Amino acid sequence: MPSGKKTMLEGRLAKRMRALGVDTHEEYCQYVFSEEGQHEELIHLLDVVTTNKTDFFREPTHFDFLTSKVLPELMRSRSVGIRRKLRLWSAGCSTGEEPYTLAMVLSDFAEATPGFGYSIFATDICTRVLEKARKAVYEKRLIAPVPMMMRKKYLLKSKDKSSTLVRIAPEQRTQITFGRLNLMDEEFEWPEPMDIIFCRNVIIYFDKPTQERLMNKFCRYLKPGGYLFLGHSESLHGYDVPLEQVAPTVYRYVR
């Protein structure tokens, strides 16, 4: 972590330290690295230091490319979505806006493509944001990027007219499986490889060697010909990975 982030880190730790009745960073550090701290506190530390920024329909060109290019190609070449369900992973899903956007987009695609099926896996290292994602309840101001037709189909308003909250419809919620996962783990416990991975605006927080290792790890969990979507400011230029670029920040696994 760059030295310039010190103030940010101190601010994020302060609330946790107050909750524990700890007065100094040294005392907190000793607790975190104690046997009890490793079991009881480490997960809370990760919750407070991770950055969780996301939006509905963030970088919308990705969703257009998904439905106009990727899905038709996978269906044509491998009958993905027809012979078996499409498997898609939202890695670093934060509070759920990305996987729910994907659920809406894929639901629209399935509506126009009889027999098409899909499942979405959404993971994050932060338990706090996963809890919010599972509830699928959002402030109305956050749904501004969602097209009006999708709002009518996939968002539920409260019976309380004064409420500022909406909830994702149950049909879309049931298509998503949320779980806690650390991208630095050596192995991921997936029963079978994915067809598509969305990992957008996540690797910007890692150094280049870590990024390259993670990309190669992703390839172990992608089916040959599968796709990886990264964030608009992320690039694999110069990395030794079996991925070819097919569109801006969209890559295809070639083996």
C-alpha positions in Angstrom: 0.0 0.0 0.0 1.5 3.4 -1.0 2.5 5.7 1.9 0.0 8.2 0.7 -2.8 5.8 1.7 -1.8 5.9 5.4 -4.4 8.5 6.4 -7.2 6.6 4.6 -6.1 3.4 6.3 -6.0 5.1 9.7 -9.5 6.5 9.2 -11.0 3.1 8.2 -9.4 1.4 11.2 -10.5 4.0 13.7 -14.1 2.8 13.9 -13.0 -0.8 14.4 -10.5 0.1 17.1 -13.2 2.0 19.0 -15.5 -1.0 18.8 -12.8 -3.2 20.4 -11.7 -0.6 22.9 -8.2 -0.5 21.5 -6.2 2.7 21.8 -3.2 2.3 19.5 -2.5 0.8 16.1 0.3 -1.2 17.7 -2.1 -2.8 20.1 -4.6 -3.5 17.3 -1.8 -5.0 15.1 -0.8 -7.4 18.0 -4.4 -8.5 18.3 -4.9 -9.1 14.6 -1.8 -11.3 14.4 -2.6 -13.2 17.6 -4.2 -16.7 17.3 -7.6 -15.3 18.5 -7.3 -12.3 16.1 -6.6 -14.5 13.1 -9.9 -16.3 13.8 -12.1 -13.5 15.1 -10.7 -10.2 13.8 -9.1 -10.7 10.4 -12.4 -10.9 8.5 -13.5 -7.6 10.1 -10.2 -6.0 9.2 -10.7 -7.0 5.6 -14.2 -5.6 5.7 -13.1 -2.1 6.7 -10.0 -1.8 4.5 -11.5 -3.0 1.2 -12.9 -0.4 -1.3 -16.4 -1.1 -2.5 -17.4 1.0 -5.5 -20.0 -0.2 -8.0 -23.0 0.9 -10.0 -25.9 -0.6 -12.0 -24.9 -0.7 -15.7 -21.4 0.5 -15.0 -19.5 0.6 -18.3 -22.6 -0.2 -20.3 -20.8 -1.1 -23.6 -19.8 -4.4 -22.0 -23.4 -5.5 -21.7 -24.1 -4.6 -25.3 -21.0 -6.6 -26.4 -22.1 -9.5 -24.1 -25.5 -9.8 -25.8 -24.6 -8.9 -29.4 -21.3 -10.8 -29.7 -20.4 -13.1 -26.8 -23.7 -14.9 -26.2 -24.5 -15.6 -29.8 -20.9 -16.9 -30.4 -21.1 -19.2 -27.4 -24.5 -20.5 -28.4 -23.4 -21.1 -32.0 -20.1 -22.8 -31.3 -20.9 -24.7 -28.1 -24.7 -24.6 -27.6 -24.0 -22.8 -24.3 -27.2 -21.7 -22.7 -29.2 -24.3 -24.6 -27.6 -27.7 -24.1 -26.5 -26.5 -20.7 -26.8 -23.4 -18.6 -24.4 -20.5 -19.2 -22.1 -20.1 -16.2 -21.0 -16.6 -15.4 -18.9 -15.3 -12.5 -19.0 -11.7 -11.1 -15.7 -11.5 -9.2 -15.5 -8.6 -6.8 -19.2 -8.1 -6.9 -19.4 -5.6 -4.0 -23.0 -4.7 -3.0 -24.5 -6.6 -6.0 -25.2 -4.0 -8.6 -23.1 -5.8 -11.2 -24.5 -9.3 -10.9 -28.1 -7.9 -10.7 -27.4 -5.9 -13.9 -26.2 -9.1 -15.5 -29.3 -10.9 -14.3 -31.5 -8.3 -15.9 -29.5 -8.3 -19.2 -29.5 -12.1 -19.3 -33.2 -12.3 -18.5 -34.0 -10.0 -21.4 -31.8 -12.2 -23.6 -33.5 -15.4 -22.5 -36.9 -13.8 -23.1 -35.9 -13.4 -26.8 -34.1 -16.7 -27.0 -36.4 -19.6 -26.1 -34.6 -22.4 -24.1 -31.7 -20.2 -23.0 -30.6 -20.7 -19.3 -28.0 -19.2 -17.1 -26.6 -19.1 -13.6 -24.5 -16.3 -12.0 -22.0 -16.7 -9.3 -21.0 -13.5 -7.4 -18.2 -13.3 -4.9 -16.4 -10.7 -2.8 -13.9 -10.8 0.1 -16.0 -8.4 2.2 -18.8 -10.0 4.2 -20.5 -6.6 4.8 -21.2 -5.9 1.2 -22.2 -9.5 0.5 -24.9 -9.2 3.2 -26.3 -6.1 1.4 -26.1 -7.8 -2.0 -28.1 -10.8 -0.8 -30.9 -8.5 0.5 -31.1 -6.9 -3.0 -32.6 -3.7 -1.6 -31.4 -0.3 -3.0 -32.1 3.4 -2.8 -34.1 4.6 -5.8 -31.4 7.1 -6.6 -29.0 4.2 -7.3 -31.2 2.7 -10.1 -31.0 5.8 -12.3 -28.8 4.0 -14.9 -31.3 1.1 -15.2 -33.4 1.5 -18.4 -37.0 2.3 -17.7 -38.3 -0.9 -19.3 -36.1 -3.0 -17.1 -37.1 -1.0 -14.0 -40.7 -2.0 -14.7 -39.9 -5.6 -15.2 -37.2 -6.3 -12.6 -37.5 -3.8 -9.8 -40.2 -4.0 -7.0 -41.4 -0.9 -5.3 -42.4 -0.8 -1.6 -46.1 -0.7 -0.7 -45.2 2.3 1.4 -45.5 5.2 -1.0 -43.1 7.3 1.0 -40.3 4.6 0.8 -37.2 5.5 -1.2 -36.2 1.8 -1.6 -36.7 -0.8 -4.4 -35.9 -4.5 -4.5 -34.7 -6.8 -7.3 -37.5 -9.1 -8.4 -37.3 -12.7 -7.0 -36.9 -14.3 -10.4 -33.6 -12.5 -10.9 -32.4 -12.9 -7.3 -32.8 -16.7 -7.5 -30.4 -16.8 -10.5 -27.5 -15.6 -8.4 -25.4 -17.5 -5.9 -23.4 -15.2 -3.6 -20.3 -16.3 -1.6 -17.2 -15.0 0.1 -14.0 -15.6 -1.9 -10.5 -14.2 -1.6 -8.9 -13.8 -5.1 -5.5 -14.5 -3.5 -6.5 -18.0 -2.5 -4.4 -20.7 -4.3 -7.5 -22.6 -5.4 -11.2 -21.7 -6.0 -13.8 -24.3 -5.2 -15.8 -24.3 -8.4 -17.5 -27.6 -9.5 -16.8 -26.8 -13.2 -15.2 -23.9 -15.2 -17.0 -20.7 -16.1 -18.0 -19.5 -19.6 -17.6 -15.8 -18.7 -15.8 -13.9 -15.9 -16.5 -10.3 -15.0 -13.7 -8.9 -12.9 -14.0 -5.2 -13.5 -12.1 -2.4 -11.6 -10.7 -5.0 -9.1 -7.1 -5.7 -10.3 -6.3 -1.9 -10.3 -5.7 -2.5 -6.5 -3.0 -5.2 -7.2 0.6 -4.8 -8.3 1.5 -6.1 -11.8 3.0 -9.5 -10.7 -0.2 -10.2 -8.7 -2.4 -9.2 -11.6 -0.5 -11.6 -14.0 -0.8 -14.4 -11.5 -4.5 -13.8 -11.0 -5.2 -13.7 -14.8 -3.5 -17.0 -15.2 -5.5 -18.4 -12.3 -8.7 -17.1 -13.9 -7.8 -19.1 -17.1 -7.8 -22.3 -15.0 -11.4 -21.6 -14.2 -12.5 -20.5 -17.7 -13.6 -22.9 -20.4 -11.5 -22.8 -23.6 -13.1 -20.0 -25.7 -14.5 -18.4 -22.6 -14.5 -14.6 -22.0 -13.0 -12.3 -19.4 -14.3 -8.7 -18.9 -12.0 -6.2 -17.1 -12.6 -2.6 -16.1 -12.1 0.3 -18.5 -8.7 1.4 -17.0 -7.3 -2.2 -16.8 -5.1 -3.8 -19.4 -3.2 -7.1 -19.9 -0.6 -5.5 -22.3 2.8 -7.2 -21.8 1.5 -10.0 -19.6 2.2 -13.7 -20.3 -1.3 -15.0 -20.3 -3.3 -17.1 -22.7 -5.9 -14.4 -23.5 -6.5 -12.5 -26.7 -8.2 -9.2 -26.8 -11.4 -9.2 -28.8 -12.7 -5.7 -27.8 -11.6 -2.9 -25.4 -11.0 -4.6 -22.0 -12.7 -7.9 -23.2 -10.5 -11.0 -23.6 -11.0 -14.5 -24.9 -9.3 -17.6 -23.4 -7.2 -19.3 -26.1 -5.6 -22.6 -25.2 
